[in-house]
Amino acid sequence: MEHKDVVIAMAGSGGDGVVSAGEILVGAGASEGIHGFMLKSFGPQIRGGESSCRVRLSEQQVYSHGDRIQIFGVFSWDDYRQFRGEMEFTDPVVIVMDTADKTNEDEIPLDSDVERIVYSVPITDLAKEEAGTTQAKNMVMLGVLSELFGLPGEGIRQGIRKKFRKKKQEVIESNIAGFEAGVNYVRTEVKKVDDIQFTFTEAEPKVLMEGNEAFAYGALYAGCRFFAGYPITPASEILEWMSRELPRYEGTMIQAEDELAAIGMAIGASFAGEKAMTATSGPGISLMSEQLGLASMAELPVVIVNVQRTGPSTGIPTKTEQADLMQALYGTHGDANRVVIAPADVEDCFGVGVQAFYIAEKYQVPVIVLSDQYLGQRKETFDQSALLNGGNGAIKQVERLTPSGEELEDYTRFRITDNGVSPMSFPGIKDGMYQAAGIEHGEKGLPTSDKNVHEKMTAKRFQKNKAVAEELNFIRFYGPEDAEVGVLGWGSSKGAIKEAVLRLNEEGYSVKAAVPQILMPLPTKQLNQYVESLHSLIVAEISYSGQFYRYLKGELQFGDCEIKQYARVGGAAFNVEEIYNVVEQEFK
Amino acid sequence: MSQIDVSETNIEYTVKEYKSDTKPIWCPGCGDYGVLSALYQAFADLNLPPEDVAVISGIGCSSRLPGYVNTYGFNAVHGRILPIATGVKMANPEITVIGTGGDGDGFSIGMGHVPHAVRRNVDMTYVVMDNEIYGLTKGQLSPTAHVGDVTKTSAYGSIERPVEPVKFMLNIGASFVARVNAGNPKHMAKVITAGIQHPGFAFINAVSPCRTFRGIDQKKVVNAQSYYLEEETDYEPNDITKALQEASSQEGLAMGVLYREERPTYDKLYQDLRNRAVAKGVPEIREILDRYIP
């Protein structure tokens, strides 16, 4: 049977190279214009240990990782056990396993009672014999998968050469030999008994990026030239990217001694006139919270990225969750204004990277970007033209408002204005001297403990949020406007929600979904309009305590609409089927 | 890098130009007044355009200082002077960056940042006004207080050995270490001037008595114990062993520059790094995208 959309997983120990194989596979697809999506998952070990990857290839644009694995390449069943909670399979599932594992076909410990079609292949032996090293096992596996299921073989060969281009010629040849050994084994020794045949039409190559890379790229594009951060999973890729790129564009990237220093440096650089940011995960945000309030009080632009992971405390650093929402919205003491924005897919990470700086610089506010592990560390394709054109008009660059010559004659840094934004000077500007302060201050910046001044200045700072709400309120809507059942989600949950709703619509269900991009200030007017047609609304989020649900309950008017929670713990992103089933219940 | 127009003028700045209109909230007799006037004097002696100076502080009595100076100032949160100052300096190396704070801000809550600013050799001057007490919060134990000191939070006398700032900074390799007596603004101004001129991280411990919570005796003891290294003909501040000996002297408190060493600054090293990064060729930012098309 022809398949235009396949989901392939591989599992093995660290040395088996399943993640490299997955990367080559999704890259091969992209080079031939096939859309792809790749997740990787690791055990807690630094090196070795278990690893797995999941690759979805599709002729059409895909929005999620694909729920059920159709093809499963296994080096070791022991290593599979680590991931069985994350893996669901189609019925039947096609398994390609290495005979070196010594597990009999009738003893496969698959955590699912689906029918199995099994190909046992001497993968390790072929690698040893044909490639001269067992290290080429992953290439043999790729060869087998490619030949059995019609995956883009030429692209894979190119991908192998590209991956090892900096290595010796022998290394390239050995890996290619491994791949060909897998292909030839299938041609000569295997009788195909499953019916999966991937088909695609070649098209213009796609861009293939990880969310963290796309965000960092967006920030650079927006003019960010100062980054300070501290390593933390799953956000370190942003720090690493900036370390390579910023110095090439006259910028500065500092690996700070801790997150307290990281945000302090970014705030200092912003005070000095630079577009500045930091990136971390939940634990780092906890440490930064005090200075988030400082940025709010001193009205200093700064972009703070939280690539969320499973919490609280250390939690599960390598897995995803959406449970830092309340921390982003309200974390830090006092009434501290801030803007919170959540990218929805990898392409959007770029756009939000640009937009975060637009908001921070234009409105002189701290902007928190809520990404997550599912988004930050996955690879996803999109069209080349999509990125720099900016699908939703968000790709806008801006320079900070500085005081005019006239304003500098009697400079009032925190002058009260209609939209709350006052011209901001920085060191080096003559007659622009002022004191930035975390202590409450009047319009001139002088410290005060006067309750009335505090009231006036708090209102000024929050006035900027009102202005943001008027200018920016992008929401992704799916499904017919007059639908009676709705879904509301945020951030990376967009993929599963969109795909589920589109599938339900195709099957005749009248359902619509909304995914707001800016969470603070929440576009309440537009969301209230969205709710108007609904009899019931499902708020879907990966947070056990239902943080988004609680937030919306306080912000929106639901009228007669019944509001329901679908809130679950993190550790894995939403599946399409999961959302589909929850929504379908509403029609029973 | 910011687009700064560092004005080349013939203006001669006097102490007056650096004074803001705000009156200090400090108690009568506070050592911090002396440090403030020494700072004005140092700025005037160096003829620094006020717009090219940024004074960064944290929280504490002494951290109120930027408000009294007519330059750029940043009165931030407790303990983060050094990261914020690092950010300012690295974003714009043309700016003269001064950190001013207290012993609690620097050597208790902010201590984690000290060795890192030192090892980076951030080109800034860090003046710690050390009164061995928490003054703003009205009299609690400081990390530089002595064993046996009775304060509001050490009712039975402190049992913790103090941080000794000068010894500590010498030991972690600061490239400029000095001690000054807040009661001697003239000497202090000279040392602060030398600190600002020093290319790299200049640490100045200003022994700044707190009359309110330490009583009149603290000032008397400091004055009696002070001796000036400049007056000792054979003292050259280039020998770390001698500097440590002076810092540990039982004879009294050595005032002046104890140690000085020229080492590449963080911003200069960073510019070298940028030059190396650029040497490999720099694509247009738009072209970065091509790397992600397999």
Interface residues (C-beta under 8 A of the other chain):
Chain A: G27 A28 A30 S31 G155 Q158 G159 K162 P205 K206 V207 L208 M209 E213 Y217 L220 Y221 R225 F226 A228 E245 P247 R248 Y249 E250 T252 I254 A256 E257 D258 L260 A261 A262 I263 G264 M265 A266 I267 G268 A269 S270 F271 A272 G273 E274 A276 E290 Q291 G293 L294 A298 Q384 L387 L388 F426 P427 G428 I429 K430 D431 G432 M433 Y434 Q435 A436 A437 G438 I439 L446 P447
Chain B: M1 S2 I4 D5 V6 S7 T22 P49 P50 E51 D52 V53 A54 I56 I59 R64 P66 G67 N70 T71 Y72 G73 F74 N75 A76 V77 G79 R80 L82 P83 I84 A85 T86 G87 V88 K89 M90 A91 N92 E94 I95 G112 H113 H116 Y270 L273 R274 A277 V278 K280 V282 I285 R286 I288 L289 Y292 I293 P294
